[in-house]
């Protein structure tokens, strides 16, 4: 999928992006149905809070982040979903496409035979948004402050979660449909996305990437006053 993703204007074209999401949704649905296990409360923590507390222990704002994450996790636990096979690093760079369908997924190093399936759902959507073609957001005012525009790191994720337009609609529908298919509430999509951003901040090996995701979590969780989205 990376080859097509990086082609000029691919991710600025709604129909092509919709095809990517549809192919992944179909593959994930098949995998999760085939490995469906016991249903348990939706758990997006999986050691994330502990890892954040250790990794960023000198950050003065971390206590506030952890408090907010605790609220997010508690809200998500109101839903129950089956435990299934989980890839653990499910982003477009690990997805193989053939004829518009997912033909395989590589790099199962972080996989588990029984885990939280929402993690894969969220990771794909977030990483797709993170590297979104700048043409999809560049020059657009994502919020009422000049520093938060399409050339800001993580602008695609901010756009997906808090903006408005064809891509945010697709992003939210993908998450909502996936959650509903697993038996959770569609309305949990935003909490799941925020939990997914925090997971990357906690678990990625690269320290700079982790720090940027922590800052992204803060920006997405607390959009500026007067937020208008992207039209």
N, C-alpha and C positions, 0 to 999 in steps of 0.2 A: 504493500500500500504506500510505502514511502515514495516509491518512484512516481506514482501518479500524483500523490500529495504535493510533491515539489515541482510539478509541471507548472508552467506559467499560467496563472489565472485559475488553476484548478480549484483552490479553496475560496476563490472569489465568485465562483459559479454555483448558485443554489442547487441546481439539479445534480451536479457532480458530487457535491458534499452530501446531499440527501442520499445518493446511491451508496456512498461510503458508510454512512450511518445505518442504512437499511441492511447492507451486507453483514456488518458486524452484529447488529441486533439479531439477525436470523441465526448466525453462528453461535452467539452466546446463548440464545434461547434453546437451541438444540443441545448444546453442552450441558446447560443447567438442568434441563428436563431429564437428560439421560443419566445424570449423576445426583438427582434429587434425593436428599436425605432428610433427617428430622428437622422440623421447624423450630427455630429458637428466636428470641428477641434479636432484632437487627443490631449488630455490634460493630461499629466502625472504629472502636478504640484499638483493640488488638495490640496493646502496648505503646500506642502512639503518645499518650499523655506522659507516660514515664520517660520515654525517650526524649520528648521535647524538654521536659524538666531537667534532664541531664545535659542535653546538647546546648541549651540556651540558658543555663542556670544564672549567668551574669546579666541577663537582659532584665532591666527593671520593669518592663511591661509584660513579662511572661505570665505573672500571676493572673492578670486580667484575661490574657488569652486562654489560660487553662480553665478559668472559671467559665468563660463563654463556651469552650469546648465541652465542659461537663454538662452544660445545659443542652447543647446540641446532641450529645450522646444520649442523654436522658430522653429527649424528644424522639430520637430515632428508635430507642428501645421499646417504644409503645407499639411498634410494628413487629410482626414476626415473619421471618423468611426461612426457606429451607437452607440447609448447609449443602454446598455442592463443591465440585472441583473448582479451584480458583487458580488462575494463572499467576497473579501477583505482580506482574509488570506489563499489563495489557495496554500497550499503546500502539499507534499505527506502524511504528518501526518494526514491530514483531509480528505483524499480520501479513499473510501472503494472499494475494488476489489472483484469480484466474476466471476470465469470462464474467466479471462482475460479481463473483461469489468468493467468499473466503475459502481458500483451498488448504490452509494450514496456519498454524501459529507456532512460532519458534521461541526459544529462550525461556524454558520452564524452570529455571534455577530457583525462582522464588515461589514456585507452585506448591499447592497443597491438595490432597485428595478430598479434604472436607474443610471448607472455610466459608467466609462471608462473601457471597456472590456479588453483593452490591459494590464491593471494592473494584472488581474488574469493570463493571458498568461505568462507575465514576471515573476511574483512571483513564479509560479510553476517551471519554468526552472532554476531560480536562486537558489532556495532552494534545488532543486535536485542536482545542481552542487556544492553547498556549502558543503553538507555532502557526497560528492562522495567518494566511497571506495578508501582509499589511494593507493591501488594496481593499480588504474587506472592512477595515476600520480606520486606515490612515487618513489623517486630515479631518476626521469626524470628532466632534466634541462629545466625549463619553460622559463628561460631567462638567459642572460649572466651575472648573478651574483649569487654567491653561496647561498645567503640568500633567494632566491626565488625558493624553490624547493617544492616537493610534500608534505612536512611536515609543510609548512607554513599555518597559518590560512587563509582561503579564497583561497587557491591555486586552488581548483576545479573551482571556478568562473573565476579566472585569466586564467586558462587553457581553459575554455569554450569560453571566449570572445576573448582572444588574442593568444591562442595556435593553434596547428594544430594536427589533428588526428581524430579518429572515433567519439569521444565524442563531440569535438567542432563542427564537421560537423553536427551531429545530433541536438545539441543545437541550432545552427544557422538556420538550416532548419525548426525546430519546430517553432521558432519565426517568421522567414520569411514567412512560409506558413500560420501561424495564422494571421499575419498582412495583407497578401494578401487576405485571406478569408474575412477579415473585410473591405477591400477596401483601405488599406494603402499600402505603398511601402515596398517590401521585404527588400530593402536597409536600411530601418529604424531600423533594428533589433538591431544594436549596440547602437544607441541612446536610444532605448527603454530599453535595458538592463542596461545601465548606469543610466537612470532615475529610474529604479526599485531598484538599489542598494541604491541610494540616498533616495528613499522613505522609505526603511527599516531603514536607519540611522535616519530619521526624526520621524518616527511614532512608532517604537517598544518601548515597555514599559521599557525594560531592558537597563540601561545606558551603561553598558560595551558592550553589543551587538550593540548598536547604534554607539558607538565610533569605534568599529572594522569595521563597515560598512562604516563609513566616511573614514577611512584609506584605506579600500578596494576600494572605489570609486576613490580615488586618484591614487592608484597603477594601477587599470585597465584602467583609463582614460589616464594615462601617463606611458605606459610601458617603461622600461629602453632602453636607446640607444643601438642599436645592437640586439634588440629583434629577436629571431629566432623561437620562438614557441616550441612545443613539437612534435617530429617526432615519 
